[in-house]
Amino acid sequence: MVNKVTSAAVIGLNAYKVSVETDVLNGLPGFAIVGLPDASINEARDRVRSAIKNSGFTFPAKKVVINLAPADLKKEGSNFDLPIAVGLLVEEGVLEEEKIKDCAFIGELSLDGTLRGVNGVLPLILGLKEEGVKNIFVPQVNAVEAALAGNVNIFGAMCLGDVVNHFADVQIKPTIIDINRYLTDCAKQEYIYDFKDVKGQQKAKRALEIAAAGGHNMLMTGSPGSGKTLMAKCFASILPPLELSEALELTKIYSISGLLSSDEPLMTKRPFRAVHHTASANGIIGGGSSPKPGEITLAHRGVLFLDEMVEFPRNVLEVLRQPLEDGEIVISRAKHSIKYPAKFMLLGAMNPCPCGYLGDKEKQCTCSEFQISRYKSRLSGPLLDRIDLQVEVPRLTANELLNIVPSAETSSDIRKRVIKARKIQAERYKNEGILTNSELTSKLIKKYCQIDKESADLLKTAVVKYQLSGRRYDRILKLARTIADLDNSENIKQTHVMQALQYRMSNQSG
């Protein structure tokens, strides 16, 4: 008689219920797994056999057939070890099928029967939860992460014997956590880099504050040593804390990627991904034969920092255009397509020319016009169109370098204003399905970014003078909306539009 054990498989960020069907037939001893398993699942045959024997149970001395249904869904990973073992123990009479029918099982088995942690536990649990499964067994190391799903009984087991004993006489206590505690701890986090240590550069600091408040993209251009990289590192310290929905979404991404710490099962800090210019296009957007999230997805709801931006190959930079516009990336393969979220802030830094000193007041540029033109052309117009703030970062003067201001504004002070502006946006867009001004669509811009006649005349002049594209025009309005929010102004005023134009048009390399 065939018995069925419930488990799940992950494709992209979504999980699907999988029924592990077990049948033991008369015939020569053998072990076959069908249902589109990958190599790691096929290797489960040896792991499961040893784990069952070393846990003190009997392995069937017959032909064993395991089917992972539905059979047309590709399965990968080692999380099917435990459900396969449970199915075999039901066949041997160690467990009763009636007792496990309302349960699901996830976990990798060691040869001695110990349960090892697996990647992607949170999306697996959420997928099973949607299917109505209430009791789920996972490795002890994954129990806290699994409990983040809420309203599900999570049983963390140390070994296969614990699972068997649970249905006999020694029950495992469900794992219960206080998810709000993690978010509270997030608000108390300290950062290594603080804006109080950045000398001068008031314009760039203000631009970074606007970027953080509205989720805007930003490019800093300046001479070597002007403080671009330091300010980028400080940028993380003024980002607002994660909302619960954002934290869970990020946790799913990092869990699938195997980057989630067992000590911190919930992502509580906005990601800051600093990518080296040798990164490939697949490394940036994700991919591979079994597609995995790339840097733009790992930077979701956070920051993707490209230092020395023009040193990145042009084809790598160009793949950012569509995700910057849509906030997601679709990776297509022959058999299926996977969609990953990619709502990140792009933060770039570059020198104004190959030698780095174009426009410097202290040191003369040694580059020819052709070299400068070729250098700047590495950033295409369509890509620059998608960067809201383009700011020049000049070299510090001697007085600025030597002047240490003890009362300089701290990151904490700036962060409070950013959080206040984000709360205004969250309240305004609570029924629109977005969180920040940078996510406004053309339709929503008309609704929430209305301007008076003076501002309209100013923008009309800018459109003619700078030959603004439709995208640039929209982004200036979104930028003005954020500046108005920082000023706690319900309406966009002319001064907000002027500031937006100043920050958007100050770098005419684009």
N, C-alpha and C positions, 0 to 999 in steps of 0.2 A: 504493500500500500504506500502511495506517495504522500509525504508530509510536506507542509509548506511553512517556511520561516520568513518573517518580514525583515527587510533591510532597505537600503537606499543607495542610489548612485548620484553623483554630481556631474552636471554638464554646464559649463560656464559658472554662473553663480546660483543656478537653480538645481534643486534636488528632486529626484523622482523615485517613487516607491518601487522596490524590486522584491519579487517573491523568489526566495531560494528554495527550489523544489528538490527534494532528495528521494531517490529510489534505490533500493538494494535488491539486486537480481541474483538468481542462481547462476552460477557459471564460474569461470576462472577469475581469481581475484584481480581487480583492476579499479582504476579511479579516473573517471572522465568528467570534465567540466565543460558545459556547452552554454551558449547564450551570449556570444560575442565577448568573451573575457580577454583581457590583455595578458601580457607575460607574467605580471606580478600576481594575477589571480590564478593562472595556471600553476604557478609555483606553490599555491596554497595547498596543493595535494600533499606535498611532503611535510609542510608545516603543521597542517591539521592532523595528519596521521601520527606524527611524533608527539604533538601536544595532547592528544587524546590518550595515547598509551602512557606518557609520562605523568598524566594527571590521575592514573590509576583506573582508567576505564578501558573497555574492550573496543577495538576497531573491527568493523565487519570484515570477515574473511570471505567476502563475496564480491561481485561486480557492483561498484558504486557509480551511480550517475547523478550528477548535480546539474540542474538547469536554472539559469538566472533569467527569469522572465520579467518583462517582455524580452524576447530573444532578439529583436531588431534594434535594441538600445545598446550602444557601446558602453561596456563597463571597464573601469580601470581602478587601480589602487588595491591596497591590502585590507580594506575594511570588511571584506566578505569572509575572512577567516572564521570569525566567531559565529555568524549565522550558519555557515557550512558545518562547523563542529556541532552546533546545537541540533541541526537537522539529523546528523549521524547518531547523536546520543538519543534522539527520539526513536530512531529506528532500532537502536539497541535496547530500548525500554528503560533507559536511565532517566529520561524526562518524559512527561506526559504532554502530548500534543494539545490537549484541551487547556492546560495551564499556560501555555506560551502563545496561544492564538491571538491574544490582545497585546502582545509585546513585540518590540523590534530590537535587533541586535546589530551592533557596530563594533569592530575592533580587529586588530592584527594579533595573531598568536605567535609567541616564541615557541621554540621546540620543547621547552619544559612546561608549557601551558600558561605562562605569564602573558598578560594582555599588554600590548604596546600601544602607545598613542598613535592616532592617525590624523592626517590633514583634512580640513573641510568639515569638521564635526558640526559647527553651528548651522551651516546651510543644510546639512543632512537632517539635523533635528527639526529645523523649520519646515523642511519639505514633508517629513513624516507627520509633523503636527498638523499641517494643512490636510493631510490624508486622514486625520482623526485618530492617529496612534497616540496613546496616552502614557504608555510604559516603555521606556527605552533603556537598554543596557549598553554602556560604553566603557572603555578603559578608564580607570580611576584618574589618570593624568588628564583626561579630557572632560571630566565630570563638571567642573566649574564652568568651562566654556559652553558645554551643552545646556547647562541650567540657565544660561542667559536667555534662552528661547521663552521661558516662562510658561506656566500652565501645563507643564508636562512633568511626569515623574521620571527623574533621571537617576539611574542606579549605576554608580561607579564601581566596577569590579577590578580586583587586582589580578585575578587569574580565572581560568576556565572552571576550576573547582568552586570558586565563589558563586558563579552563575548557577551551577548545579545545586549547591547548598541553599541558595535563595528559594528554590522551589521545593525544598525539603523541610528544613527546620531552622536554618540560620539566615534570616532575611537581611538583605542589604538596606540600609537606611537611605531614603531619597536625598539627593544633594539639593540644598536650598541656599540661595544667595540673596544678598541685598544689592541689586544692581545700581541703586541710587548712590551707594557708598563709593563705587568706583568713579561715578561722575562728580561727586563731591570732592574726592581726592584730586581729580583733574584740575579743579579750580585753584588748588593750593600748590600746583607744580611750580618749581623754580627753574630758571633758565640760565645757562652759562653766559650767554651774550645778552647785553642790555643796552638800550639806546642811550642811557646816561653816559656810556663810555665812548660814544661816537662824537667826535669833535666837529663843530660846524655842520655844514650840509643840511640846513634847515629846510630848504626846498625839497630835497630828496626825502627827508624824514616825513614831511607833510604828504608827499606823494605816496609813500609806503603806507601811511595811515589811511589814506583814501582807498588804496588798493585793498587793504585788509577789511575795511568797513563794507565795501561793496562787492568784494570777490573779483576785482579787476586784474587784468594782465598788465605787466609793467616791464619796461626796458630801461636800464641805466647805462648811459654812455659817458665815459670819462677816462682821464689819464691813469696810468698804473699807479697804485698807491693812494688813490683819492678816497678810498673807503667803500667801494661798491660791494665787495665780497663780505666785508664786516657787517654792513647794513643788511645784506641779504640774510646773514646768519641771525641777526637781531630780529628779523621779520617774524620769525616763528614765535617770539615772545609777546607779540601784540595781537596774535590771532585769537579770536573768541573761542571759548570752550565748545566742545562738540555737543550737539543735541543727541538725545537717546537714539533717534532714528538714524542719524549720521554715524554714531558710534557702532551700532549693530551692522550697518552696511559695510563700514570699513573692516570690522572684525571678520565678516564673511570673506572679504577679499584677501585679507592677510592670512586667514585660516587656510584657504584653498592654496595660497602660495607657499605655505609652510613657514611663514615669517612671524607667526603669532607666538609670543613668549608664554610658557606655561605659568610663569609667575604673574603675568598680567593678561588674563584671558579676554579682557575687553579693551579695545582700542580707546584710550582716553585722551590722546593728544593728536592734534591735526598733523598729518604726515608732512615732512619736509624732505623731499627727494632731490638730492644734489647729484646730477648725472655728469659723468665725465664725457668729454667730446669724442672719445673713441667708441661710444655706445652705438650699436647697430639699430637700424629701423625696427627690426623685430623686438629688440630689447626695449625700445621706447614704447611701441604701441602694443606689444604682446604678440604671441603667435607660437609657432612650432607645430609639429605633427599632431600633438595633443595640446591645443591652444591654452596658454596660461596668461594671466594678467601681466601687462607690461608696466613700465614706469608711470605712464599717464594714468593708469588705473590705480596703481599703488599710491599715487599722489591725489586721488579722488578726495574732494572736500578739503584739500590742503594745497601744498605748493610744489611745483616742479621748477627747480632752479637750474638754469643753464649758464654756467660761468664761461667766459670767453665764448659767447654764443656763436660768433662768426666762424669759429674753428670747427664747429660741427659740420659734417658733410651736408651739402644742400638737400640731397634726397631725404636725409634724416629730419631736417627742419621742416620740409614740405609736408611730411606725413602728419605734422601737428595741425595743419590747417583745418581739416574736417572735424577732428575732435574738439578743437577750440570753439568751433561754431556750434556743434551739435551737443557737446557734453557727453558723448558716448563714442565707443569704437565698435564696429562690427567686423569680426574676423571670420572670413568665409573660407570654408574648405569644401571638398568635393561632396561630402555626405551631409554636412550641416554647417550652420552659421551660429556663431556665439557673439552675444552682445555684452560688452562690459561697460560700466559707467566710467566717465572720465571728466567730471566737473572739477577741474583743477585751476589754480591760478598759475599762469606762466610768469616766472620772474627771470629775466635775462640780464646779463651784464656783458659789456663789450668795450673795447677801446675804440676811439674815433677813427683810427687809421692803423696801418701795420706797425709803425714805430710807436704809436700810442700817444703822440703829443700834438696832434692837430688841435689848434685853438688854445693850447696851453700858454699861459701868460709868462711862465718862467723859462720854459725850454722850447726850442724851435723844432718844428716838424721837419723831418728829412725825406719825407715821401713825395713822389711825383704825383701829379693829378691823376695819371692813369692808375697808379697803384692804389690811391685813395678810392677812386671810382670802382675799381675791381673788388676792393676789400668790402665796400659798402653793399655792392651788388649781391653779396652772398646771402643777404637777407632780402627776400623778394617782397615786392609791394603788397601782394595779397596776404603774406604773413604779417607784415607790419600793420596792415589794415586791422588786424585782429588784436593788436596790442593797444590797450586804452591809454595808458600813461607812458610817455616817452620823455625821459628826464636826463638832462645833462648834469653830470657830477664833476664839478671843477676841482682842480688841485687845491689843497688847503694852503692858505697863506702862512707865513712864518708866525704871525700873531695867533692864528687859529690853532696851529700845532702846539704852541707853547702855552696857550691859555687853557687852563683846566677850571671849568665852572662846576663847583660842588653842587650847585642848585639846578643842574641840568635836568630836563624832564626825563623821568624814568619810563621804561617800557610799561610798567604797571599803570602809570597815569594815562598813557596813550591807549592802552588796552581797554580801560574803562570807557573811553569815548567810542571805541570800536564796538564794544559789546552793546552800548546804548543804541548806536546806529543800527546794528544787526537786529536788535529787538524791535525797533521801529519797522524795519523791513519785514520781519517775521509776522508781525501783526497785520501789516498792509497786505501781504501776499498769502495769508493763511488759507484762502479759498482758491488760490491760483496754482498750487502745486509747485511753487518755487520758493527759494529762501533768500536770495540776494538780488540786488539790482542788476548785476551782470547777466542774470538768467532771463531778463525781460525779452519777450518776443516783440516783433513789430506791432502786433495788435495791442499788447500790454503797454508798450511805450506810449501809444496814443492815449491810453487810458490814464496812466500814472505819471507821465512826464510832460504835462501841459505847461506851456510857457506864455508869458505876457508879450505884448507887442514889441517892447524895447528889446527883449531877449531874442524875439524872432528876427528883428531887423539886424541885430548883431550877428546872428547865425547866417542870415542871408549874405551878409558881407563876407563872412568867413568862407562860405560855400564858393563864392565867386573868386575870392583871392587865393584860396588854397586848393580849389578844384576838388572839393570833398566828394567822396563817393557816398552812396546811400548807406553803406555799412559804417563809414566813419561818422556820418551825421548821427546815426542811431547811437553809436557808442559815446559820442559827446553828450547826448541827452542823458544816457544812463549814468555817465560820470557826474554830470551836473546834479542828477537826482541823489547820488551818494553824498556829494558835497553839501547839498541842502539838508540831508538827514544828519550829517555831522554837526551842522549848525542848528539842528532841531527846528528846521523850518518846514512847514507843511507844503509850501509852494516853492517852485524853482524860481529864483530871482535872477536878475541880470548879472549880479556879482558872481553867482554860482556858475552861470554859463561862461563868464569871462575866465574864471579859474579853470574850468574844464578845457576851454580852448588853449589856455596857457600850457597846461600839462600835456595836452594831446598833441599840440603843434610845436612844442619847444625844440624837439629834435627833428630837424628837417632832413635827416638822412633817409627818412621814410617817405 
